[in-house]
Amino acid sequence: MFEASLGPPQHHQNLTIFPILVEEERELPYGLMAEALSMGILTIAEKDGGHVPYLLATNTAIHPILILDGEQLIGAKQNRMTNRSIILPPNSITEIPVSCMEEGRWHFVSDDFAPAPQHAPSKVRKKAREIEARSSIDAAIRGQGARTSHRDLAQAQGMVWEEIRNFEDKLGRASDTGALNSVFESRRSELPHWIRAFPLLLGQIGLLAFQGKVPLGMDAVGSPKLYREVHERVLTGYVLDALEGRSRPDPVYSPGPTGGPREDRRPDRDDRRQPAIEPAPSVFAERFIEQMKDADRTPSESVGMGEYRILKGNVVGSELVDQDKLVHLSAFPADDRAGFWNRPGQARPTGPTNPRGGRIARPSQRKGRY
């Protein structure tokens, strides 16, 4: 679909970022959710006075608007997270699938939603992708051709709440209603020096993130111009993952005598007291990219414009394609394949092959086709 490469790794504390780069500017004809909400050409509100897994998005613009999975919406009856990447058609009203991000509130604080300044952490976002992958397998068993519905995403709600509680346990409960956004607000002062450690590069369309040597996930948007607008928001979600990860053992950062994980708790909030953690090697990034490319891709019922596909295998994720152009891809390590990711020597990539014809090159090759 386009030429892309992994840039040199950027590293701070326990977080390593591999930028995903292209050499040419590519345009996608979409507005972005946050800007559209601030301009008033997009409103997102409760459906029928309040229905947890769905909201109504009203696009009054003459152009499509892109919503990325993992965007947080603040207000109305309870904070939510978008569960899919969606292209809203011009002049349309679309029912969008969401997860609740605030378990303890169900009353209006505003008529409509406002965008949060950060994406949800990958550990929260991937719960929806895991449900999609599982539903795809179940659909195939039932003889439905592996085709799933966005309505399956409602099953992820309990898993999302559990993960939010994990963040509160590690980073401190900051809200009586269990709002994930309040955890972000309580750590806001720590974020600027993290963000500065991962500057946006020319031609960047996404990133691949590691906590220690364990992959957190990747995001790629099909246009450098669009990605520039969401870089800090997407990055902040991964920073929250890293902050949460500092308060529990890294499963591969400190191997025990048999090669398995060793307890090595690091609860202190002060960066200066954190032990140095070496960056994830480039071969780890190559391995993740190979697994992303080799993942099974199955179609799912689309919301809005474009074609939506579910990724499953050693990674779970999704890709949204419109008119044969990649719009957004997200991929995360599958929890049920944790043993694969904890064995650094297994399945190292042998070459940039891909049955779909796509490719992201390893850093040493600098250039590939995706």
C-alpha positions as CSV (number, residue, x, y, z in Angstrom):
1,M,0.0,0.0,0.0
2,F,3.0,2.3,0.7
3,E,6.7,2.2,1.5
4,A,7.5,2.4,5.2
5,S,10.4,1.7,7.5
6,L,11.2,1.5,11.2
7,G,13.3,4.5,12.4
8,P,16.0,4.3,15.0
9,P,14.6,3.6,18.5
10,Q,13.9,6.3,21.0
11,H,14.2,5.4,24.7
12,H,13.2,6.8,28.1
13,Q,13.1,4.8,31.3
14,N,11.2,1.6,30.5
15,L,9.7,2.8,27.3
16,T,11.2,2.2,23.8
17,I,9.5,3.7,20.7
18,F,10.4,2.7,17.1
19,P,9.0,5.4,14.8
20,I,7.3,4.2,11.6
21,L,8.3,6.4,8.7
22,V,7.5,7.0,5.0
23,E,9.4,9.0,2.5
24,E,6.6,10.8,0.8
25,E,3.7,12.8,2.1
26,R,0.4,11.1,1.6
27,E,-3.0,12.8,1.9
28,L,-6.1,11.3,3.3
29,P,-9.3,13.3,2.9
30,Y,-10.5,13.2,6.5
31,G,-10.9,15.5,9.4
32,L,-10.0,14.3,12.9
33,M,-12.4,13.8,15.8
34,A,-10.9,16.2,18.3
35,E,-10.6,19.1,15.9
36,A,-14.1,18.4,14.5
37,L,-15.6,18.4,18.1
38,S,-13.8,21.7,18.9
39,M,-15.1,23.3,15.7
40,G,-18.6,22.2,16.4
41,I,-19.0,20.3,13.1
42,L,-19.1,17.0,15.0
43,T,-21.2,16.3,18.1
44,I,-21.1,13.0,20.0
45,A,-23.9,12.4,22.5
46,E,-25.7,9.7,24.4
47,K,-28.0,7.5,22.5
48,D,-31.7,7.6,23.6
49,G,-30.7,9.3,26.9
50,G,-28.0,6.8,27.6
51,H,-26.9,3.4,26.4
52,V,-23.5,2.3,27.7
53,P,-22.0,0.5,24.6
54,Y,-23.2,3.0,21.9
55,L,-23.1,6.8,21.3
56,L,-24.4,8.8,18.4
57,A,-22.0,10.8,16.3
58,T,-23.4,13.6,14.1
59,N,-21.1,14.8,11.4
60,T,-22.4,18.1,9.8
61,A,-19.2,18.6,7.8
62,I,-19.0,18.2,4.0
63,H,-16.0,15.9,4.4
64,P,-15.5,12.5,6.3
65,I,-14.2,12.5,9.8
66,L,-11.8,9.9,11.2
67,I,-12.2,8.5,14.7
68,L,-9.4,6.3,15.9
69,D,-9.9,3.4,18.3
70,G,-8.8,4.2,21.8
71,E,-9.9,7.9,21.8
72,Q,-11.3,9.0,25.1
73,L,-14.5,11.0,25.3
74,I,-15.2,13.0,28.5
75,G,-18.6,14.1,29.8
76,A,-22.3,13.2,29.3
77,K,-23.4,10.4,31.6
78,Q,-20.0,8.7,31.8
79,N,-16.7,8.9,30.1
80,R,-16.2,6.5,27.1
81,M,-13.5,5.1,24.8
82,T,-14.0,4.5,21.1
83,N,-13.8,0.8,20.4
84,R,-13.1,0.9,16.7
85,S,-11.5,3.1,14.1
86,I,-14.4,4.7,12.1
87,I,-14.8,7.0,9.1
88,L,-17.9,9.1,9.6
89,P,-19.5,9.9,6.2
90,P,-20.2,13.6,5.5
91,N,-23.6,14.9,6.8
92,S,-24.3,11.7,8.7
93,I,-25.5,10.3,12.0
94,T,-23.7,7.2,13.0
95,E,-24.0,4.8,16.0
96,I,-20.5,4.2,17.2
97,P,-19.4,1.4,19.6
98,V,-17.7,2.5,22.8
99,S,-16.6,1.2,26.2
100,C,-17.3,2.9,29.5
101,M,-14.2,4.4,31.1
102,E,-15.9,5.5,34.4
103,E,-17.6,2.7,36.2
104,G,-19.0,4.7,39.1
105,R,-21.0,7.5,37.3
106,W,-24.3,7.4,35.4
107,H,-25.6,10.9,35.4
108,F,-25.2,13.9,33.0
109,V,-22.4,16.4,33.6
110,S,-22.8,17.8,30.0
111,D,-25.0,17.3,27.0
112,D,-22.2,16.2,24.7
113,F,-18.8,14.8,24.9
114,A,-15.4,16.5,24.7
115,P,-12.1,14.8,23.6
116,A,-9.6,13.9,26.2
117,P,-6.0,15.0,25.5
118,Q,-4.7,11.4,25.4
119,H,-5.5,8.0,24.0
120,A,-6.4,5.1,26.3
121,P,-3.4,3.0,27.3
122,S,-2.7,0.0,25.0
123,K,-3.5,-2.4,27.9
124,V,-7.0,-1.1,27.9
125,R,-7.5,-0.7,24.2
126,K,-6.5,-4.2,23.3
127,K,-9.3,-5.7,25.3
128,A,-11.7,-4.8,22.5
129,R,-9.3,-6.3,19.9
130,E,-9.2,-9.6,21.9
131,I,-12.9,-9.8,22.0
132,E,-13.1,-9.2,18.2
133,A,-10.5,-11.9,17.6
134,R,-12.3,-14.4,19.8
135,S,-15.7,-13.6,18.2
136,S,-14.1,-14.1,14.8
137,I,-13.0,-17.6,15.8
138,D,-16.4,-18.4,17.3
139,A,-18.2,-17.2,14.1
140,A,-16.0,-19.5,12.0
141,I,-16.9,-22.4,14.2
142,R,-20.6,-21.6,13.8
143,G,-20.1,-21.6,10.0
144,Q,-20.6,-17.8,9.6
145,G,-17.4,-17.4,7.6
146,A,-15.6,-15.7,10.5
147,R,-17.6,-12.6,9.9
148,T,-18.3,-10.7,13.1
149,S,-20.4,-7.7,14.2
150,H,-19.3,-4.6,16.0
151,R,-22.0,-5.5,18.6
152,D,-19.6,-8.2,19.9
153,L,-17.5,-5.4,21.4
154,A,-20.0,-4.9,24.3
155,Q,-18.5,-8.1,25.7
156,A,-15.2,-6.3,26.4
157,Q,-16.7,-4.0,29.1
158,G,-15.9,-6.1,32.1
159,M,-12.3,-6.6,30.9
160,V,-11.9,-2.8,30.4
161,W,-13.1,-2.0,33.9
162,E,-10.7,-4.7,35.3
163,E,-7.8,-3.1,33.5
164,I,-8.7,0.4,34.6
165,R,-8.8,-0.9,38.2
166,N,-5.3,-2.3,37.6
167,F,-4.1,1.2,36.6
168,E,-5.7,2.7,39.7
169,D,-4.0,0.1,41.9
170,K,-0.6,0.8,40.4
171,L,-0.9,4.6,39.8
172,G,-3.3,5.6,42.5
173,R,-7.1,5.9,42.6
174,A,-7.8,9.5,41.6
175,S,-11.5,9.5,41.3
176,D,-14.5,8.3,43.3
177,T,-16.1,7.2,40.0
178,G,-13.1,5.2,38.8
179,A,-12.5,7.4,35.8
180,L,-9.3,6.5,33.9
181,N,-9.0,10.2,32.8
182,S,-8.5,11.1,36.5
183,V,-5.5,8.8,36.6
184,F,-4.1,10.7,33.7
185,E,-4.8,14.0,35.4
186,S,-3.0,12.9,38.6
187,R,0.1,12.2,36.5
188,R,-0.1,15.1,34.1
189,S,3.0,16.9,35.7
190,E,5.2,13.8,34.9
191,L,4.3,13.7,31.2
192,P,6.1,16.6,29.5
193,H,9.6,15.1,29.9
194,W,8.4,11.8,28.7
195,I,6.8,13.4,25.6
196,R,10.1,15.3,24.8
197,A,12.0,12.0,24.8
198,F,10.0,10.8,21.8
199,P,9.9,13.6,19.3
200,L,7.9,13.4,16.1
201,L,10.1,12.7,13.1
202,L,9.8,13.9,9.5
203,G,7.6,11.4,7.6
204,Q,6.4,9.6,10.7
205,I,3.0,7.9,10.4
206,G,3.0,5.8,13.6
207,L,5.0,4.0,16.3
208,L,5.8,0.6,17.8
209,A,6.1,0.7,21.6
210,F,7.9,-1.6,24.0
211,Q,7.9,-1.7,27.8
212,G,11.3,-3.1,28.6
213,K,11.6,-5.8,26.0
214,V,7.9,-6.7,25.9
215,P,5.8,-5.2,23.1
216,L,3.0,-2.9,24.1
217,G,1.5,-2.3,20.6
218,M,1.7,-0.3,17.5
219,D,-0.4,2.4,15.7
220,A,0.0,3.5,12.1
221,V,-2.1,6.2,10.3
222,G,-2.0,6.3,6.5
223,S,-0.9,9.9,6.3
224,P,2.0,11.8,7.9
225,K,-0.2,14.9,8.0
226,L,-2.9,13.2,10.0
227,Y,-0.5,11.4,12.2
228,R,1.2,14.7,13.2
229,E,-2.1,15.8,14.7
230,V,-2.5,12.7,16.9
231,H,1.1,11.8,17.7
232,E,1.2,13.2,21.2
233,R,-2.3,11.8,22.1
234,V,-1.3,8.3,20.9
235,L,2.1,8.5,22.5
236,T,0.6,9.6,25.9
237,G,-1.4,6.4,26.0
238,Y,1.8,4.3,25.8
239,V,3.5,6.6,28.4
240,L,0.6,5.7,30.8
241,D,1.4,2.0,30.1
242,A,5.0,2.6,30.9
243,L,4.2,4.5,34.2
244,E,1.9,1.6,35.2
245,G,4.6,-0.9,34.3
246,R,7.2,0.7,36.6
247,S,5.2,-0.4,39.6
248,R,5.3,-4.1,38.8
249,P,7.9,-6.6,37.5
250,D,8.9,-6.5,33.9
251,P,8.4,-10.1,32.7
252,V,11.6,-10.1,30.6
253,Y,13.6,-7.1,31.8
254,S,15.2,-9.0,34.7
255,P,15.5,-12.8,33.8
256,G,15.8,-15.3,36.5
257,P,18.3,-18.2,36.5
258,T,16.1,-20.3,34.3
259,G,15.4,-17.5,31.8
260,G,12.0,-16.8,33.3
261,P,10.9,-13.5,35.0
262,R,12.3,-12.5,38.3
263,E,10.5,-10.3,40.8
264,D,11.9,-6.8,40.5
265,R,9.3,-4.3,41.8
266,R,9.9,-0.6,41.0
267,P,7.1,1.4,42.7
268,D,8.8,4.7,43.1
269,R,7.4,7.6,41.1
270,D,10.7,9.5,40.9
271,D,12.4,8.8,37.6
272,R,15.8,9.4,39.2
273,R,15.3,6.4,41.5
274,Q,14.3,4.0,38.7
275,P,17.0,1.5,37.6
276,A,18.2,1.9,34.1
277,I,16.5,-0.4,31.6
278,E,18.1,-1.2,28.3
279,P,16.1,-0.4,25.2
280,A,14.3,-3.2,23.3
281,P,16.7,-4.4,20.6
282,S,15.7,-3.8,17.0
283,V,15.3,-7.6,16.4
284,F,12.4,-7.5,18.8
285,A,10.7,-4.8,16.7
286,E,11.4,-6.8,13.6
287,R,9.7,-9.9,15.2
288,F,6.6,-7.9,16.1
289,I,6.3,-6.5,12.6
290,E,6.6,-10.0,11.1
291,Q,3.9,-11.3,13.5
292,M,1.6,-8.3,12.6
293,K,2.1,-9.0,8.9
294,D,1.5,-12.7,9.3
295,A,-1.6,-12.3,11.4
296,D,-4.9,-13.7,10.0
297,R,-7.1,-10.9,8.7
298,T,-10.8,-11.5,8.6
299,P,-13.5,-9.0,7.5
300,S,-16.0,-7.6,10.0
301,E,-19.1,-5.6,9.7
302,S,-18.1,-2.0,9.0
303,V,-19.3,1.1,10.8
304,G,-19.2,4.1,8.6
305,M,-17.0,4.1,5.5
306,G,-14.3,1.7,4.5
307,E,-13.4,-1.9,5.1
308,Y,-12.7,-3.2,8.6
309,R,-10.5,-6.2,9.2
310,I,-9.7,-8.1,12.4
311,L,-6.1,-9.3,13.1
312,K,-5.6,-12.4,15.2
313,G,-2.7,-14.7,15.9
314,N,0.3,-13.8,18.1
315,V,-1.0,-10.3,17.8
316,V,-4.5,-9.0,17.9
317,G,-5.6,-5.8,16.2
318,S,-7.5,-4.2,13.4
319,E,-7.0,-2.3,10.2
320,L,-9.3,0.2,8.5
321,V,-8.9,0.5,4.7
322,D,-10.7,2.9,2.5
323,Q,-10.4,2.9,-1.3
324,D,-7.5,0.5,-1.1
325,K,-5.6,2.9,1.2
326,L,-4.6,2.1,4.8
327,V,-6.3,4.6,7.1
328,H,-5.4,3.1,10.6
329,L,-3.8,0.0,11.8
330,S,-3.4,-1.0,15.5
331,A,-1.8,-4.2,16.8
332,F,-1.1,-5.6,20.2
333,P,0.5,-8.7,21.6
334,A,-2.1,-11.3,22.3
335,D,-2.3,-12.1,26.1
336,D,-3.0,-15.8,25.4
337,R,0.4,-15.9,23.5
338,A,2.4,-14.3,26.3
339,G,4.9,-17.2,26.3
340,F,5.8,-16.4,22.7
341,W,6.7,-12.8,23.5
342,N,8.6,-13.8,26.6
343,R,11.1,-15.9,24.6
344,P,13.4,-13.5,22.8
345,G,15.1,-16.2,20.8
346,Q,11.9,-17.6,19.2
347,A,10.7,-16.9,15.7
348,R,13.2,-14.2,14.8
349,P,12.2,-12.9,11.3
350,T,14.1,-14.4,8.4
351,G,13.0,-11.9,5.8
352,P,10.5,-9.3,4.9
353,T,7.8,-11.8,3.6
354,N,4.1,-11.1,3.7
355,P,1.4,-13.1,2.1
356,R,-0.6,-9.9,1.6
357,G,2.2,-8.3,-0.3
358,G,2.8,-5.7,2.4
359,R,5.9,-4.9,4.3
360,I,7.5,-2.7,6.9
361,A,11.3,-3.0,6.8
362,R,13.6,-3.7,9.6
363,P,15.8,-0.7,10.6
364,S,18.9,-2.1,8.8
365,Q,16.9,-2.2,5.5
366,R,15.4,1.2,6.1
367,K,12.8,0.8,3.5
368,G,10.0,-1.7,2.8
369,R,6.5,-2.0,1.4
370,Y,3.4,-2.1,3.6
